[in-house]
Amino acid sequence: MKRSRNQKIDHLRALAILCIILAHTGLQGILFNLRCFDVPLMAFCLAISYYYSSKNLSYISYVKKRFTRLMVPTYIFLALLFTSLFFIAQITDTPYQFNIFYILHAFFMDTGYGYAWIMQTFFLVSLLMPFLYKLSKKYQHFVEILGIFTLLLILQIFLVYLIPYVPSSWQILYTQLVPLAFGYCPIALLGLLVFQLDRKKLLHLSIVILCYLSISFYLYGLHGLTYFKYPPQLPFILYGCFCGCFLWYMLAKYEGNFFAPISNYLSLHSQELYFIHIFYIYIYEFYLPKEGSLLNNWFFNFIYLLSMSLLTLFLINQGKKKVKQIKNKTRQVECDE
């Protein structure tokens, strides 16, 4: 029997992918900082999905599943991205915008190269998910939960603190693989815990995290939240944690389904939409006119990225259906013979 989708997860993941796309539109100022919970919210949903679908798998089976789900599509997408942009450059008789250095860094999923870092980060967080799940089941009292959460924050502070002391030739690799990924573990832990916290405890936890966030701004200074993103530091982590918990709290008694078809579609295809919108970012950057363009405005750029991504996704899915129909007809003919 097929398990029904959890509508709350779909709402959160849909909101996250919309905010991620919004981040790449030239949005600035307060709105740009307010939407900074997007990637942490994806990590929050990643943990909830683990609780629902993967907690009973063996570790090896789970890692294989996550690698197939996250890393393999990313490598395929990057190959298609750079190949398609190469052919577009040839057709339009314009310079190819990427050198081998950029392409290699993109395939290594470094931040700042090809936007693929997020998939590697989620894969690395996934490697720790079974251990975070065991912690969430072992420590279930509110004080214990708060203690484990605080310890994860302290460990992340230490991992970030170590960066200058890592040999310079290894600093980038260390940053990409350790503190960049581990910084999303506190919110992943919260995603695993939301099922054992009633609405009252969830509100209390949100308030405590908000207090932590205020203290972090006092200690780190009032910079934009993205200043603390690479790798994640306390203000960025705690803002994402607060938004994840508070949004789940607001959805705790949600019964409506008005937005269900939309959020279901966006959630189900969030990875594809993420990949496709990257292609259209590069199309805008390299091939569309800038002077006097409506796309220079973040709102119209958002409409452009979202609509083109949805249209492309629709066409891809229609193509897949046609191919599947042709294969089925071919098999039927072979069976009849």
C-alpha positions in Angstrom: 0.0 0.0 0.0 1.4 3.4 -1.0 1.9 5.7 1.9 0.2 9.1 1.5 2.4 12.2 1.3 2.9 14.4 4.4 1.4 17.7 3.3 3.3 19.7 5.9 6.6 18.5 4.5 5.4 19.4 1.0 4.5 22.9 2.1 7.9 23.5 3.7 9.9 22.0 0.8 7.9 24.0 -1.7 8.5 27.2 0.3 12.2 26.4 0.5 12.7 25.9 -3.3 10.8 29.1 -4.0 13.1 31.0 -1.6 16.2 29.4 -3.1 15.1 30.5 -6.6 14.3 33.9 -5.2 17.8 34.2 -3.8 19.3 34.1 -7.4 17.2 37.0 -8.8 19.2 40.0 -7.6 17.0 40.4 -4.5 18.8 42.6 -1.9 18.3 44.1 1.5 15.9 42.9 4.2 14.0 40.6 1.9 17.2 38.9 0.8 18.1 38.2 4.5 14.6 37.2 5.5 14.5 34.3 3.0 17.9 32.9 4.2 16.1 30.1 6.0 15.7 28.3 2.6 18.7 25.9 2.6 18.3 25.1 6.3 14.6 24.4 5.7 15.6 21.9 3.1 17.9 20.2 5.6 15.0 20.2 8.1 12.8 18.5 5.5 15.6 16.1 4.7 15.6 14.9 8.3 11.8 14.6 8.4 11.9 12.5 5.2 14.6 10.3 6.7 12.3 9.7 9.7 9.4 8.7 7.4 11.2 6.6 4.8 14.7 5.6 5.6 15.2 5.1 9.3 14.8 1.3 9.0 17.3 0.8 6.2 20.8 -0.5 6.9 23.5 2.2 6.8 25.0 0.9 3.6 21.7 0.7 1.8 20.8 4.2 3.1 24.1 5.7 1.8 23.6 4.1 -1.6 20.1 5.4 -1.7 21.2 8.9 -0.8 24.1 8.9 -3.3 21.8 7.7 -6.1 19.2 10.4 -5.1 21.5 13.3 -4.6 25.0 12.9 -6.2 24.3 10.9 -9.4 21.6 13.4 -10.7 24.0 16.3 -9.9 26.8 14.8 -11.9 24.4 14.2 -14.8 23.0 17.7 -14.6 26.5 19.3 -14.5 27.5 17.4 -17.6 24.3 18.4 -19.4 24.6 22.0 -18.2 28.1 22.6 -19.5 27.5 20.7 -22.7 24.3 22.5 -23.5 25.9 25.9 -22.8 28.9 24.9 -25.0 26.5 24.2 -28.0 24.6 27.4 -27.3 27.9 29.3 -27.5 28.7 27.6 -30.8 25.3 28.3 -32.3 25.3 32.0 -31.2 28.9 32.4 -32.1 29.8 33.7 -28.7 32.7 32.9 -26.4 32.3 29.8 -24.1 32.1 31.3 -20.6 33.7 28.4 -18.7 37.3 27.2 -18.5 38.4 23.8 -17.3 39.2 25.2 -13.9 35.6 26.3 -13.3 34.1 23.1 -14.6 36.3 20.9 -12.4 35.4 23.0 -9.4 31.8 22.6 -10.3 32.1 18.8 -10.4 33.9 18.9 -7.1 30.8 21.0 -6.0 32.8 23.8 -4.5 30.8 26.8 -3.3 30.7 29.5 -6.0 31.0 27.1 -8.9 27.9 25.9 -10.7 25.6 26.0 -7.6 26.0 22.3 -7.0 27.5 22.6 -3.5 24.1 22.2 -1.9 23.7 18.6 -3.1 27.0 17.6 -1.8 26.3 19.3 1.5 23.0 17.4 1.8 24.7 14.1 1.0 27.3 14.7 3.7 24.5 15.6 6.2 22.7 12.4 5.1 25.8 10.4 6.1 25.3 11.6 9.7 21.5 11.3 9.7 21.4 7.8 11.2 23.6 8.9 14.1 21.4 12.0 14.7 18.4 9.8 14.6 19.8 7.6 17.4 20.5 10.8 19.5 16.9 11.9 18.9 15.6 8.6 20.2 17.9 8.3 23.1 17.4 11.8 24.5 13.7 12.8 24.5 13.2 15.1 27.5 13.1 18.8 26.7 16.2 19.6 28.7 18.1 16.7 27.1 17.1 17.8 23.6 18.2 21.4 24.3 21.5 20.0 25.7 22.3 17.9 22.6 21.3 20.8 20.3 23.6 23.2 22.2 26.4 20.7 22.0 26.1 20.4 18.2 26.2 24.2 18.0 29.4 24.3 20.2 31.0 21.6 18.0 30.2 23.7 14.9 31.8 26.7 16.5 34.9 24.6 17.1 35.0 23.3 13.6 34.8 26.8 12.2 37.4 28.0 14.6 39.8 25.3 13.3 39.8 26.6 9.7 42.8 29.0 10.0 44.8 26.2 11.7 44.3 23.7 8.9 47.3 23.7 6.4 46.5 26.2 3.6 46.6 23.5 1.0 43.8 21.7 2.8 41.7 24.6 4.0 39.3 24.7 1.1 38.7 20.9 1.2 38.3 20.9 5.0 35.8 23.8 4.9 33.7 22.2 2.1 33.5 18.8 3.7 33.4 19.5 7.4 32.0 22.7 8.8 30.0 23.6 5.7 28.1 20.3 6.0 28.1 19.9 9.8 26.6 23.3 10.2 23.3 21.9 8.9 23.3 19.1 11.5 21.6 21.0 14.3 18.6 21.8 12.2 18.5 18.2 10.9 18.4 17.1 14.5 15.4 19.3 15.0 13.7 17.8 12.0 14.1 14.4 13.6 12.7 15.6 16.9 9.5 17.4 15.8 7.5 14.2 15.9 8.2 13.7 19.6 7.5 17.3 20.7 4.0 18.4 21.3 2.9 21.9 20.1 3.6 23.5 23.5 7.2 22.1 23.7 7.8 23.1 20.0 6.8 26.6 20.8 9.1 26.6 23.9 12.0 25.3 21.8 11.3 28.0 19.2 11.5 30.7 21.9 14.7 29.3 23.3 16.3 29.3 19.8 15.1 32.8 19.3 16.9 33.8 22.5 20.0 32.0 21.2 19.7 33.9 17.9 19.6 37.2 19.7 22.7 36.3 21.7 24.5 35.2 18.6 23.9 38.6 16.9 25.3 40.3 20.0 28.4 38.1 19.8 28.9 38.1 16.0 27.6 41.5 15.1 24.6 42.6 13.0 25.8 41.5 9.5 23.6 40.1 6.8 22.8 36.5 7.4 24.6 35.3 4.2 27.8 36.7 5.8 27.5 33.7 8.2 26.6 31.1 5.5 29.9 29.8 4.1 30.5 27.9 6.4 27.4 28.2 8.6 27.9 30.1 11.8 25.6 30.6 14.7 23.4 33.5 13.4 22.7 31.7 10.1 22.2 28.3 11.8 19.9 29.6 14.5 17.8 31.7 12.1 17.2 28.6 10.0 16.5 26.5 13.1 14.0 29.1 14.4 12.2 29.3 11.1 12.0 25.5 10.7 10.6 25.0 14.1 8.2 27.9 14.0 6.9 27.0 10.6 6.3 23.4 11.7 4.6 24.8 14.8 2.3 26.9 12.6 1.5 23.9 10.4 1.0 21.5 13.4 -2.8 21.7 13.2 -3.0 22.4 9.5 -5.9 20.6 7.9 -6.5 22.6 4.7 -5.6 21.5 1.2 -6.1 24.6 -0.9 -2.4 24.8 -1.9 -1.9 21.1 -1.8 -1.6 20.4 -5.5 0.8 23.3 -6.0 3.0 22.4 -3.0 2.9 18.7 -3.8 4.2 19.5 -7.3 6.9 21.9 -6.2 8.0 19.5 -3.4 8.1 16.4 -5.6 10.1 18.1 -8.3 12.2 20.4 -6.1 15.5 18.9 -7.1 14.7 19.2 -10.9 13.5 22.7 -10.4 16.7 23.6 -8.6 18.8 22.2 -11.5 16.7 23.7 -14.3 16.7 27.2 -12.8 20.5 27.2 -12.7 20.5 26.8 -16.5 18.3 29.8 -16.9 20.5 31.8 -14.5 23.3 31.3 -16.9 21.1 32.1 -19.9 20.2 35.4 -18.3 23.8 36.2 -17.3 25.4 35.4 -20.7 22.8 35.6 -23.4 20.0 38.0 -22.5 20.3 41.8 -22.9 20.7 43.7 -19.6 20.3 47.3 -20.4 16.7 48.4 -19.7 15.6 44.8 -19.2 12.7 44.1 -16.9 14.7 41.1 -15.7 17.0 43.4 -13.9 14.2 43.8 -11.4 14.2 40.9 -8.9 10.5 40.3 -9.1 10.4 39.9 -12.9 13.6 37.9 -12.7 11.9 35.6 -10.2 8.9 35.2 -12.6 11.3 34.4 -15.4 13.3 31.8 -13.5 10.2 30.1 -12.0 8.1 30.1 -15.1 10.9 28.9 -17.5 11.9 26.2 -15.0 8.3 25.0 -14.6 7.7 25.1 -18.4 11.0 23.2 -19.0 10.1 20.6 -16.3 6.6 20.1 -17.9 8.2 19.6 -21.3 10.7 17.1 -19.9 8.0 15.1 -18.1 5.8 15.1 -21.2 8.8 13.8 -23.2 9.4 11.0 -20.6 5.7 10.0 -20.9 5.9 9.8 -24.7 9.1 7.7 -24.5 7.5 5.4 -21.9 4.4 5.1 -24.1 6.5 4.2 -27.1 8.4 1.6 -25.1 5.2 0.0 -23.8 3.8 -0.2 -27.3 7.0 -1.8 -28.6 6.8 -4.4 -25.8 3.2 -5.1 -26.5 3.9 -5.6 -30.2 6.8 -8.0 -29.3 4.5 -9.9 -27.0 1.8 -10.2 -29.6 4.3 -11.6 -32.1 
